[in-house]
Amino acid sequence: MLEAAEWSGCVVSTARASRDKRHDRSCTNKEPSIAEKRNPSLYHTAPQRESNGQWSCSGVILDTSLSLVLCHGAIFFPFLKNKEKELSGPKNDLLLAEDFVSDLLIQVECPSLPGTSSASKAKLNSEVLQQRSGLGLVPLSDPPRLLTHQHLHRAQLLMLVPCPEFQMAFSRLFSKAEGWEFSSEEEKHEYGELQKDLSYLHWFALLKLQSPLSDGHKKITFVPSSKLEKGCTVIACGSPFGSFYPDIFLNTVSKGIISNVTGDRNVVLLTDARCLPGSEGGGIFAAEGDCLRLIGIIVVPLCWKANEWVGLTVACSISHILENIMKSLSLTNALEENNMTATKLEGVCSLDLQKVPNLIKNPIASVVLVDSGQVWGSGVLVSPKVVLTCRHVIRNASRVSVKIRHPTSEKLQVLSGQVVFSTQESSPYDVAVVELDDLIPGIPELVLASKYCTGMDVLIWGYGAFGESCGPSATSGVLSSVICIGDVPVMLQTTCAVHGGSSGGPVFSAQTGELLGIVASNTRDNTTGATYPHLNFSIPIIILQAALQRYKLLGDLRSFQELNNVSRAVRNVWRLQRNPERVLPSKL
């Protein structure tokens, strides 16, 4: 099933041809040393001018018969003639080859497709790229030549096209005021403005290869983003670090889910499939039976909020990109000049995307946002009037605001609730119970888990990172550890990405939809300040099950008081401390 993603992926590199020739003269017939092969230099000093370097990213082969490739547009902007050109305004419909330096060299590296002839292979291998530079979108200078077994093609730029729908939705979701960043401080300092200039993010490049591809694969099929559902399984395929050593990194695959969608017909896609710099321009695919369908193009592989790594990848809907390309093609002679008049670039549109099972979709309705006025977090509706969340979310408030997105509405419903119980600060169990003033009808009742199995697939839902901007987000992973005292689970660990604002959110079994627990925290290194979203801790629902049942049936809260009187062993677990070992007396 992964073949469609792997064979459609490629790496696109840009450089000035004059620079490439200078490099060729200095490296003719020179084999890299063993040390160079084993330790290729990644971080050479960046050139004084960005246009003197080589840039690279991932790409997707849209149509092998027409030799069309789509990639991210950022790697072209260092070579723009008019550096002062406004790129974010509504009047910028497209950029053509004439807008860039005349000696721009574009090369596309892709895997060997079935059916490629030996003569073609020899020809392609003779054109091996001399300069293996470019770590993602980072310019590098004069790295050692690395051997490659991939096929290299020259390409021409047909056009660069913006996706204004993506730009609008992205700017609303990722506010600078909230501390969003999309490159590390080291990248900003070392590699100039391109890494941090968000005006390039919504541009995409359409290329045409100058040598034919194999007919082993035809047009790629895609799914309109309006058909996507949160929680559906996706595959990300990109080449980490761009043109650096594609023998190892070309078309690396990662699996995840659609965490959230927003904007016009879901133009912005958020996935927890893990990607690295250089994957920009790679494809996001969704499963349809035994096939993969293209749904988006990777735009931002890494992001931070308030210096906390979020662990989500941002992509742009492929249907929106293609719509904008087709509009722009009609304004140019590219269709006639490239024998494309009889084709529809959109390829084959598939509408029968594999549906997210109800046992995964139904629990989404129980996820709520809890706002105490001082802070906000997540919670889970365990009955039509009872919300379970964390003590540190309610912050000693007696009343809170609870927001929920009902399954029958796109708008958030706001209710008030009374905090009827919260654990003491000294309790290791960070728990609070809220009773709503009004019933919420139509919410499927949750099934509470009674057993846990390490390695089981899990989903965490919550309002972390984005708040109420686009409803609850989901992240996927496994139950990596169940910590027990005796036979009783007292802590759960998962590999799902958990962010600030996720506290109190539910952990569900991906197979059964059962509620396993509520998120208490992720992990922070107090020495370095680094946050690890994929190492997090949750409170098992089995600890709370008896007290919840008694409260729902009798309105009796006394059973919750037991959470304040737990053993030293439980306290040590949640403090990440070992029980003190008995010290043997010295015999001396």
C-alpha positions as CSV (number, residue, x, y, z in Angstrom):
1,M,0.0,0.0,0.0
2,L,2.9,2.4,0.7
3,E,4.2,2.0,-2.9
4,A,2.1,4.9,-4.2
5,A,3.7,7.3,-1.6
6,E,7.2,6.0,-2.0
7,W,7.3,6.0,-5.9
8,S,5.7,9.4,-6.2
9,G,8.2,11.1,-3.8
10,C,11.3,13.0,-4.9
11,V,13.8,15.7,-3.9
12,V,13.9,19.0,-5.6
13,S,17.1,21.1,-5.6
14,T,17.7,24.7,-6.8
15,A,21.0,26.5,-7.4
16,R,22.6,28.8,-9.9
17,A,24.1,27.0,-12.8
18,S,27.2,29.1,-12.8
19,R,27.9,28.0,-9.2
20,D,27.3,24.4,-10.1
21,K,29.9,24.7,-12.9
22,R,32.5,26.2,-10.6
23,H,31.9,23.3,-8.3
24,D,32.2,20.8,-11.1
25,R,35.6,22.0,-12.1
26,S,37.0,21.7,-8.6
27,C,35.5,18.2,-8.1
28,T,36.0,16.5,-11.5
29,N,37.0,12.8,-11.1
30,K,37.4,13.3,-7.4
31,E,36.1,10.5,-5.2
32,P,35.1,11.4,-1.6
33,S,37.3,9.9,1.1
34,I,36.0,7.2,3.4
35,A,35.9,9.8,6.2
36,E,33.8,12.1,4.0
37,K,31.4,9.3,3.1
38,R,30.9,8.3,6.8
39,N,30.8,11.9,8.2
40,P,29.4,14.2,5.5
41,S,29.5,17.8,6.6
42,L,26.0,19.1,7.5
43,Y,26.7,22.6,8.8
44,H,29.1,24.4,6.5
45,T,29.2,28.2,6.9
46,A,26.3,29.7,5.0
47,P,27.2,31.8,1.9
48,Q,27.1,35.6,2.3
49,R,24.2,35.7,-0.2
50,E,21.4,33.2,-0.1
51,S,21.3,33.0,-3.9
52,N,24.9,31.6,-3.9
53,G,23.8,28.5,-2.1
54,Q,21.9,25.4,-3.0
55,W,18.4,24.8,-1.5
56,S,16.3,21.7,-1.5
57,C,13.1,20.2,-0.3
58,S,10.8,17.2,-1.0
59,G,8.3,17.0,-3.9
60,V,5.5,14.8,-5.3
61,I,5.4,13.5,-8.9
62,L,1.8,14.3,-9.9
63,D,1.8,12.8,-13.4
64,T,4.5,10.6,-14.9
65,S,3.1,10.8,-18.4
66,L,3.4,14.6,-18.3
67,S,6.5,14.6,-16.1
68,L,4.9,17.0,-13.7
69,V,6.3,17.6,-10.2
70,L,4.8,19.7,-7.3
71,C,7.0,21.0,-4.5
72,H,7.1,23.7,-1.9
73,G,8.0,27.2,-3.3
74,A,10.3,28.5,-0.6
75,I,13.4,27.0,-2.2
76,F,13.0,29.4,-5.3
77,F,12.7,32.7,-3.5
78,P,16.5,33.1,-2.9
79,F,16.7,33.4,-6.7
80,L,14.0,35.9,-7.2
81,K,15.1,38.9,-9.3
82,N,13.0,41.5,-7.5
83,K,13.8,40.9,-3.8
84,E,11.4,43.7,-2.8
85,K,8.4,42.1,-4.5
86,E,5.3,41.9,-2.3
87,L,4.4,38.2,-1.9
88,S,1.6,38.2,0.5
89,G,-0.9,40.6,-1.2
90,P,-4.0,39.5,-3.0
91,K,-2.7,40.7,-6.4
92,N,0.1,38.2,-6.6
93,D,-1.5,35.4,-8.6
94,L,1.7,33.6,-9.8
95,L,5.4,33.9,-10.5
96,L,6.9,32.6,-13.7
97,A,10.4,31.5,-14.7
98,E,11.2,34.9,-16.0
99,D,10.8,36.3,-12.5
100,F,13.9,34.4,-11.4
101,V,17.6,34.5,-12.3
102,S,18.3,33.3,-15.8
103,D,20.9,30.7,-14.7
104,L,18.6,28.9,-12.2
105,L,19.3,25.2,-12.2
106,I,16.5,22.9,-11.0
107,Q,17.2,19.2,-10.4
108,V,14.8,16.5,-9.3
109,E,15.9,13.3,-7.8
110,C,13.5,10.3,-7.6
111,P,13.7,6.6,-7.1
112,S,14.0,4.1,-10.0
113,L,10.5,3.4,-11.3
114,P,9.7,-0.1,-12.7
115,G,10.3,-0.3,-16.4
116,T,13.2,2.2,-16.6
117,S,15.5,1.0,-19.4
118,S,19.2,0.3,-18.8
119,A,20.2,3.0,-21.3
120,S,18.0,5.5,-19.5
121,K,19.5,4.5,-16.2
122,A,23.0,5.0,-17.6
123,K,22.1,8.4,-18.9
124,L,20.5,9.5,-15.7
125,N,23.3,8.3,-13.5
126,S,25.8,10.1,-15.7
127,E,24.1,13.4,-14.6
128,V,24.6,12.7,-10.9
129,L,24.4,15.9,-8.9
130,Q,27.9,16.9,-8.0
131,Q,26.8,19.0,-5.0
132,R,24.9,17.1,-2.3
133,S,24.2,20.2,-0.2
134,G,21.1,21.5,1.4
135,L,19.8,20.3,4.8
136,G,16.1,20.9,4.3
137,L,15.6,24.5,3.4
138,V,19.1,25.4,4.6
139,P,21.9,26.7,2.2
140,L,25.2,24.9,2.5
141,S,28.5,25.5,0.7
142,D,30.8,23.0,-0.9
143,P,30.1,19.7,0.9
144,P,31.8,16.6,-0.2
145,R,30.4,14.6,-3.1
146,L,28.3,11.7,-2.0
147,L,27.5,8.6,-4.1
148,T,23.9,8.1,-5.1
149,H,21.9,5.4,-6.8
150,Q,18.9,7.6,-7.5
151,H,17.8,9.1,-10.8
152,L,18.4,12.7,-11.5
153,H,16.4,14.9,-13.9
154,R,16.7,18.5,-15.0
155,A,13.5,20.4,-14.6
156,Q,12.0,23.7,-15.8
157,L,9.8,25.9,-13.6
158,L,6.3,26.3,-15.1
159,M,5.1,28.6,-12.3
160,L,5.0,29.4,-8.6
161,V,1.4,29.7,-7.3
162,P,0.1,30.9,-3.9
163,C,-2.7,29.3,-2.0
164,P,-4.4,32.3,-0.4
165,E,-7.0,30.1,1.4
166,F,-4.1,28.4,3.2
167,Q,-2.4,31.8,4.0
168,M,-5.6,33.2,5.5
169,A,-6.4,30.1,7.7
170,F,-2.8,29.7,8.7
171,S,-2.4,33.3,9.9
172,R,-5.6,33.0,11.9
173,L,-4.6,29.8,13.6
174,F,-0.9,30.5,14.2
175,S,-0.9,33.9,15.8
176,K,2.5,35.5,16.5
177,A,1.1,36.9,19.7
178,E,0.7,33.4,21.0
179,G,4.4,32.7,20.5
180,W,4.3,30.4,17.5
181,E,7.7,29.6,15.8
182,F,8.5,27.4,12.8
183,S,12.3,27.2,13.0
184,S,14.8,27.0,15.8
185,E,16.7,29.9,17.1
186,E,19.9,28.4,15.7
187,E,18.4,28.2,12.2
188,K,17.2,31.8,12.3
189,H,20.6,33.1,13.4
190,E,22.7,31.1,11.0
191,Y,20.6,30.9,7.8
192,G,19.0,34.2,7.3
193,E,15.5,35.4,6.7
194,L,14.1,32.6,4.6
195,Q,13.8,30.3,7.6
196,K,11.6,32.7,9.5
197,D,9.7,34.5,6.8
198,L,6.1,33.2,6.8
199,S,5.3,35.0,3.6
200,Y,6.8,32.1,1.6
201,L,4.8,29.3,3.3
202,H,1.7,29.4,1.0
203,W,3.6,29.2,-2.3
204,F,4.0,26.0,-4.3
205,A,6.0,25.3,-7.5
206,L,4.9,23.3,-10.5
207,L,7.8,21.8,-12.5
208,K,8.2,19.8,-15.7
209,L,11.0,17.3,-16.0
210,Q,13.1,17.6,-19.2
211,S,13.6,13.8,-19.4
212,P,10.8,11.3,-19.5
213,L,9.7,9.2,-16.5
214,S,8.8,5.5,-16.6
215,D,5.1,4.7,-17.3
216,G,5.1,2.3,-14.3
217,H,2.8,4.7,-12.5
218,K,0.1,6.9,-13.9
219,K,-1.6,10.0,-12.4
220,I,-1.7,10.2,-8.7
221,T,-5.2,10.2,-7.2
222,F,-6.2,12.6,-4.5
223,V,-9.0,13.2,-2.0
224,P,-10.6,16.6,-1.5
225,S,-9.8,17.9,2.0
226,S,-13.5,18.5,2.6
227,K,-13.9,14.8,2.9
228,L,-11.4,14.4,5.7
229,E,-12.3,13.5,9.3
230,K,-10.3,14.0,12.4
231,G,-8.7,10.7,13.5
232,C,-8.3,9.2,10.0
233,T,-5.0,7.4,9.5
234,V,-2.5,9.2,7.2
235,I,1.0,8.5,5.8
236,A,3.5,11.3,5.4
237,C,6.2,10.7,2.8
238,G,9.1,13.2,2.6
239,S,12.9,13.3,2.4
240,P,14.4,14.6,5.6
241,F,17.3,17.0,5.0
242,G,16.4,17.4,1.4
243,S,19.2,16.6,-1.0
244,F,21.6,15.5,1.7
245,Y,22.3,11.8,1.2
246,P,19.0,10.6,-0.5
247,D,20.4,7.0,-0.6
248,I,19.4,7.0,3.0
249,F,16.7,9.6,3.5
250,L,14.7,9.7,0.2
251,N,11.0,9.1,0.7
252,T,11.0,8.3,4.4
253,V,7.6,7.3,5.6
254,S,5.8,8.2,8.8
255,K,2.4,7.2,10.1
256,G,-0.1,9.2,12.1
257,I,-3.6,10.6,12.0
258,I,-5.4,13.8,11.0
259,S,-5.2,15.7,14.3
260,N,-7.2,18.7,13.2
261,V,-8.4,20.7,10.2
262,T,-9.4,24.3,9.7
263,G,-10.1,26.9,7.1
264,D,-12.0,26.9,3.8
265,R,-13.0,23.3,3.1
266,N,-10.3,22.1,5.5
267,V,-7.4,23.8,3.7
268,V,-5.0,23.5,6.7
269,L,-4.3,20.0,7.7
270,L,-2.6,19.1,11.0
271,T,-1.2,15.7,11.5
272,D,0.9,14.0,14.2
273,A,2.9,12.0,11.6
274,R,6.4,13.0,12.5
275,C,8.4,14.9,9.8
276,L,11.8,16.6,9.8
277,P,13.2,19.7,8.0
278,G,13.6,19.0,4.3
279,S,10.2,17.2,4.2
280,E,8.5,20.4,3.0
281,G,6.8,19.7,-0.3
282,G,6.4,16.0,0.5
283,G,3.0,14.3,0.4
284,I,0.4,13.4,3.0
285,F,-1.7,10.4,2.0
286,A,-4.9,8.9,3.3
287,A,-5.9,5.2,3.0
288,E,-8.7,4.2,0.8
289,G,-9.0,0.4,0.9
290,D,-5.6,-0.9,-0.1
291,C,-4.6,2.3,-1.8
292,L,-3.2,5.6,-0.7
293,R,-4.7,8.9,-2.0
294,L,-2.8,12.2,-1.8
295,I,-4.6,14.7,0.5
296,G,-2.0,17.4,1.2
297,I,1.5,18.8,0.8
298,I,3.8,19.3,3.8
299,V,4.4,23.0,4.6
300,V,5.8,23.1,8.2
301,P,7.4,19.9,9.6
302,L,8.2,21.3,13.0
303,C,6.6,24.0,15.2
304,W,6.9,25.5,18.6
305,K,4.5,27.4,20.8
306,A,6.0,29.6,23.6
307,N,9.2,27.6,23.2
308,E,7.4,24.3,23.6
309,W,7.8,21.8,20.8
310,V,4.2,20.9,19.6
311,G,5.0,17.7,17.7
312,L,2.5,18.4,14.8
313,T,3.1,18.7,11.1
314,V,1.2,21.4,9.1
315,A,0.1,20.6,5.5
316,C,-1.9,22.4,2.8
317,S,-4.8,20.6,1.1
318,I,-3.8,19.3,-2.3
319,S,-7.2,20.1,-3.8
320,H,-6.8,23.8,-3.0
321,I,-3.3,23.8,-4.5
322,L,-4.4,22.2,-7.7
323,E,-7.4,24.5,-8.0
324,N,-5.1,27.6,-7.8
325,I,-2.7,26.0,-10.3
326,M,-5.5,25.4,-12.8
327,K,-6.7,29.0,-12.4
328,S,-3.1,30.2,-13.0
329,L,-2.5,27.9,-16.0
330,S,-5.5,29.5,-17.7
331,L,-3.7,32.8,-17.5
332,T,-0.5,31.6,-19.2
333,N,0.6,29.7,-22.3
334,A,2.0,26.9,-20.2
335,L,-0.8,24.5,-21.3
336,E,-0.1,24.9,-25.0
337,E,3.7,25.1,-24.7
338,N,3.8,21.8,-22.6
339,N,1.2,19.8,-24.5
340,M,-1.2,19.9,-21.5
341,T,-4.3,21.3,-23.2
342,A,-6.1,18.0,-23.2
343,T,-5.5,17.2,-19.5
344,K,-7.0,18.1,-16.2
345,L,-4.2,18.5,-13.8
346,E,-6.4,17.5,-10.9
347,G,-5.9,13.8,-11.9
348,V,-8.3,11.2,-10.5
349,C,-10.5,12.5,-7.7
350,S,-11.6,9.9,-5.2
351,L,-14.5,10.5,-2.9
352,D,-14.7,7.1,-1.1
353,L,-12.2,7.8,1.6
354,Q,-12.1,5.1,4.3
355,K,-14.4,6.3,7.1
356,V,-13.3,6.8,10.7
357,P,-15.0,4.1,12.8
358,N,-17.9,5.4,15.0
359,L,-16.2,4.0,18.1
360,I,-13.5,6.6,17.5
361,K,-15.7,9.4,16.3
362,N,-18.4,9.1,19.1
363,P,-16.0,9.9,22.0
364,I,-15.0,13.2,20.3
365,A,-18.3,14.7,21.4
366,S,-17.4,14.2,25.1
367,V,-14.2,16.3,24.9
368,V,-14.7,19.7,26.5
369,L,-12.7,22.9,27.1
370,V,-12.6,24.0,30.7
371,D,-11.9,27.7,31.4
372,S,-11.4,28.8,35.0
373,G,-10.8,32.4,34.1
374,Q,-7.1,32.2,35.0
375,V,-6.1,29.3,32.8
376,W,-7.9,26.8,30.5
377,G,-7.4,23.2,29.8
378,S,-9.3,20.1,28.6
379,G,-11.8,17.8,30.2
380,V,-14.1,14.8,29.4
381,L,-17.8,14.5,29.9
382,V,-18.4,11.2,31.7
383,S,-22.1,11.8,32.0
384,P,-24.6,14.4,30.7
385,K,-23.8,16.7,33.6
386,V,-20.4,15.6,35.0
387,V,-17.0,16.7,33.7
388,L,-13.7,15.2,34.7
389,T,-10.6,17.4,34.5
390,C,-7.4,18.3,36.4
391,R,-7.0,20.2,39.6
392,H,-4.4,22.6,38.1
393,V,-6.9,23.5,35.3
394,I,-9.6,24.9,37.7
395,R,-7.0,26.7,39.9
396,N,-9.1,26.9,43.1
397,A,-12.1,28.4,41.2
398,S,-15.6,27.5,42.5
399,R,-17.2,27.9,39.1
400,V,-15.9,27.4,35.6
401,S,-17.0,27.8,32.0
402,V,-17.3,24.6,30.0
403,K,-17.2,24.7,26.2
404,I,-18.3,21.8,24.0
405,R,-18.7,21.3,20.3
406,H,-21.9,19.3,19.9
407,P,-21.9,16.6,17.1
408,T,-24.8,18.4,15.4
409,S,-23.2,21.8,15.4
410,E,-20.0,23.5,14.3
411,K,-20.2,26.1,17.0
412,L,-19.0,25.8,20.6
413,Q,-21.8,25.6,23.2
414,V,-20.9,27.4,26.4
415,L,-22.2,26.2,29.8
416,S,-21.4,27.0,33.4
417,G,-20.5,24.4,36.0
418,Q,-19.8,24.1,39.7
419,V,-16.6,22.6,40.9
420,V,-17.8,20.0,43.3
421,F,-14.5,18.3,44.1
422,S,-10.8,18.8,43.6
423,T,-7.9,16.9,45.1
424,Q,-5.6,18.6,47.6
425,E,-2.3,20.0,46.4
426,S,-0.5,17.3,48.3
427,S,-2.3,14.5,46.4
428,P,-0.4,13.0,43.5
429,Y,-3.7,12.6,41.7
430,D,-4.4,15.9,39.9
431,V,-8.2,15.5,39.6
432,A,-11.2,17.8,39.7
433,V,-14.9,17.1,39.1
434,V,-17.3,19.7,37.7
435,E,-21.1,19.4,37.7
436,L,-22.8,21.4,34.9
437,D,-25.8,23.5,35.5
438,D,-27.6,22.1,32.5
439,L,-27.7,18.7,30.8
440,I,-26.1,18.1,27.5
441,P,-28.3,15.8,25.5
442,G,-27.2,13.6,22.6
443,I,-23.7,12.8,23.9
444,P,-22.9,9.1,23.6
445,E,-22.1,7.6,27.1
446,L,-18.5,6.5,27.5
447,V,-17.4,3.0,28.3
448,L,-14.8,3.1,31.1
449,A,-11.9,0.7,30.7
450,S,-11.3,-2.0,33.3
451,K,-8.0,-3.3,32.0
452,Y,-4.9,-2.1,30.3
453,C,-2.4,-3.6,27.9
454,T,1.0,-2.2,27.2
455,G,1.5,-1.5,23.5
456,M,-2.2,-1.0,22.7
457,D,-3.0,1.8,20.3
458,V,-4.4,4.9,21.9
459,L,-5.8,8.4,21.0
460,I,-5.6,11.5,23.2
461,W,-8.1,14.3,22.6
462,G,-7.9,17.8,23.9
463,Y,-7.8,21.5,23.2
464,G,-4.1,21.8,23.7
465,A,-2.1,24.2,21.5
466,F,-5.1,25.6,19.6
467,G,-7.7,26.2,22.2
468,E,-11.2,26.7,20.8
469,S,-9.9,27.9,17.4
470,C,-10.7,24.7,15.5
471,G,-12.2,22.3,18.1
472,P,-10.5,19.5,19.9
473,S,-7.3,17.9,18.4
474,A,-6.3,14.3,18.4
475,T,-2.9,12.6,18.6
476,S,-2.1,9.0,18.2
477,G,0.4,6.6,19.9
478,V,0.6,3.6,22.0
479,L,0.3,2.9,25.7
480,S,4.0,2.7,26.4
481,S,3.8,1.8,30.1
482,V,1.4,0.9,32.8
483,I,2.8,1.5,36.3
484,C,1.2,-0.5,39.0
485,I,1.4,-0.6,42.8
486,G,0.6,-4.2,43.5
487,D,-2.0,-5.1,40.9
488,V,-3.5,-1.6,40.7
489,P,-2.5,0.7,37.8
490,V,-1.6,4.1,39.2
491,M,0.0,5.8,36.2
492,L,-0.2,5.5,32.4
493,Q,2.4,6.6,29.9
494,T,1.7,7.1,26.2
495,T,3.7,8.2,23.1
496,C,1.0,10.6,21.9
497,A,2.0,14.2,21.5
498,V,0.6,16.2,24.5
499,H,0.8,20.0,24.6
500,G,0.0,22.8,27.0
501,G,-3.8,22.9,27.3
502,S,-4.2,19.1,26.9
503,S,-4.4,18.5,30.7
504,G,-7.6,16.9,31.7
505,G,-8.2,15.5,28.2
506,P,-9.3,11.9,27.7
507,V,-7.1,9.0,26.7
508,F,-9.1,6.5,24.5
509,S,-8.4,3.0,23.2
510,A,-8.1,3.3,19.5
511,Q,-9.6,-0.2,19.1
512,T,-12.6,-0.1,21.5
513,G,-13.2,3.6,22.2
514,E,-13.0,2.9,25.9
515,L,-11.9,5.7,28.2
516,L,-8.5,4.7,29.7
517,G,-7.7,7.8,31.7
518,I,-7.2,11.6,31.7
519,V,-4.0,13.4,30.8
520,A,-2.1,15.0,33.8
521,S,1.1,16.3,32.2
522,N,3.8,15.9,29.7
523,T,7.5,16.0,30.6
524,R,9.9,18.9,31.0
525,D,13.6,18.7,31.6
526,N,14.1,21.2,34.5
527,T,17.8,21.5,33.7
528,T,17.5,22.5,30.0
529,G,13.9,23.7,30.0
530,A,13.1,21.3,27.1
531,T,9.6,19.8,26.9
532,Y,9.0,16.3,25.6
533,P,5.4,16.0,24.3
534,H,5.7,12.3,23.4
535,L,6.4,11.3,27.0
536,N,3.4,12.1,29.1
537,F,1.5,10.8,32.2
538,S,-2.2,10.1,32.7
539,I,-4.3,9.0,35.6
540,P,-6.0,5.6,35.0
541,I,-9.8,5.8,35.0
542,I,-9.9,2.7,37.0
543,I,-8.7,4.8,40.0
544,L,-11.7,7.0,39.7
545,Q,-14.3,4.6,38.4
546,A,-15.9,3.6,41.8
547,A,-16.1,7.2,43.0
548,L,-17.6,8.4,39.7
549,Q,-20.2,5.6,39.8
550,R,-21.2,6.4,43.4
551,Y,-21.5,10.1,42.6
552,K,-23.6,9.6,39.5
553,L,-26.0,7.2,41.3
554,L,-26.2,8.8,44.8
555,G,-24.6,12.2,44.5
556,D,-22.1,11.2,47.1
557,L,-18.6,12.7,46.8
558,R,-17.0,11.0,49.8
559,S,-15.3,8.3,47.8
560,F,-13.3,10.9,46.0
561,Q,-11.6,11.8,49.3
562,E,-9.7,8.6,49.1
563,L,-7.6,10.3,46.3
564,N,-6.1,12.5,49.1
565,N,-5.1,9.5,51.2
566,V,-2.8,7.4,49.0
567,S,0.3,5.4,49.9
568,R,3.8,6.6,49.9
569,A,4.6,4.3,47.0
570,V,1.9,6.0,44.8
571,R,3.3,9.4,45.8
572,N,6.8,8.4,44.9
573,V,5.6,7.2,41.4
574,W,4.1,10.5,40.6
575,R,7.1,12.4,42.0
576,L,9.3,10.2,39.7
577,Q,11.1,9.0,42.8
578,R,12.3,5.5,43.7
579,N,11.3,4.0,47.1
580,P,14.4,4.3,49.4
581,E,16.2,1.1,49.5
582,R,17.1,-0.5,52.8
583,V,20.8,0.2,53.5
584,L,22.7,-2.8,54.8
585,P,24.7,-2.1,58.0
586,S,28.4,-2.0,57.5
587,K,30.5,-5.0,58.7
588,L,33.5,-2.8,59.3
